[in-house]
Amino acid sequence: MYTQGLDQAGKSDPAKPGAETREQLDSFQARIDAEEKIEAKDWMPEAYRRTLVRQISQHAHSEIIGMQPEGNWLTRAPTLKRKAILLAKVQDEAGHGLYLYSAAETLGVSRDQMVADLLSGKAKYSSIFNYPTLSWADIGAIGWLVDGAAIMNQIPLCRCSYGPYSRAMIRVCKEESFHQRQGYEIMLTLCRGTESQRAMAHDALNRFWWPSLMMFGPNDAKSTHSAQSMAWKIKRFSNDELRQKFIDVTVPQAEFLGLSIPDDELRYNEETEHYEHSDIDWQEFFDVIAGNGPCNKQRMEKRRKAQDDGAWVREAARVYAEKRAAAAAAA
């Protein structure tokens, strides 16, 4: 899911490119090839560290911003049970963001800097969260499609070469798997309901299908970071491989629901045993990334307001920590 890059420098003491010897680089790659985990205190190339900071911080930003589309329906969920489930899910996403910010901090970048980069527009988050949730069925579509795409991308991250990131992803994936099933159950309930409910479910699928495919990032030939990330085993599969896996799994699920994928050219190839599909409108993807999506401005305005509104909490926590430290020093 989290394949968009962000141009961000870390705050640790980076190794100067000229200081990285060929022997160090070869030794590091040998560890990667041997499937050894790289830990925070281990030597690593500066480019490897920067790549991880880009990916992990953007992943964290996506979890935090991703609370907004679903949070939009917390007060309008159709039943108390649905509201409680949705509230728990949104809280899970907040927790995921905190895990990931913590993982990124092990690379020497501060959380304050990561948040500042997000609020300034320097850092990016997943394009999918810049689309509106217009109906309750959209909550089902997000769980089924968006979280489904996230799981397809994130399960291989449990084997990421960087230890803190891979370990954080284990819990994240367990919770995202539940979110995907919850979303699919919403869609199933709607598809077994009235004609208007089925139409609502189909409309949600039509609007979220293509943005969900875009979540995996540009085609391999146009992906800036994919090849090197795979060489370092940060990623295990390319963007196109992950997208194809997602399509192959999701199309039969849509058929079970009685819904049709909004792609007239979609067909199953018996020889390759994969579904073939129409070309993706990458111009839409890049427009959204550039800040011109339906909800980009709204998402960032709400995030900045939340940051400002929470300033007193952060200040109180800072003062309390200082008092505790002073008391411990005096004891």
HELIX and SHEET records of a PDB file:
HELIX    1   1 PRO A   17  ALA A   19  5                                   3    
HELIX    2   2 ARG A   22  ASP A   33  1                                  12    
HELIX    3   3 GLU A   46  ILE A   65  1                                  20    
HELIX    4   4 MET A   67  GLY A   71  1                                   5    
HELIX    5   5 LEU A   80  GLU A  105  1                                  26    
HELIX    6   6 ARG A  111  SER A  120  1                                  10    
HELIX    7   7 SER A  127  ASN A  130  5                                   4    
HELIX    8   8 TRP A  136  ALA A  141  1                                   6    
HELIX    9   9 ILE A  142  VAL A  146  3                                   5    
HELIX   10  10 ASP A  147  GLN A  154  1                                   8    
HELIX   11  11 ILE A  155  ARG A  159  5                                   5    
HELIX   12  12 GLY A  163  CYS A  191  1                                  29    
HELIX   13  13 GLU A  195  MET A  214  1                                  20    
HELIX   14  14 ASP A  220  LYS A  222  5                                   3    
HELIX   15  15 SER A  226  ALA A  231  1                                   6    
HELIX   16  16 ASN A  239  LEU A  257  1                                  19    
HELIX   17  17 TRP A  282  ASP A  287  1                                   6    
HELIX   18  18 VAL A  288  ASN A  292  3                                   5    
HELIX   19  19 ASN A  296  ASP A  309  1                                  14    
HELIX   20  20 ALA A  311  ALA A  330  1                                  20    
SHEET    1   A 2 ARG A 267  ASN A 269  0                                        
SHEET    2   A 2 HIS A 274  GLU A 276 -1                                        
END                                                                             
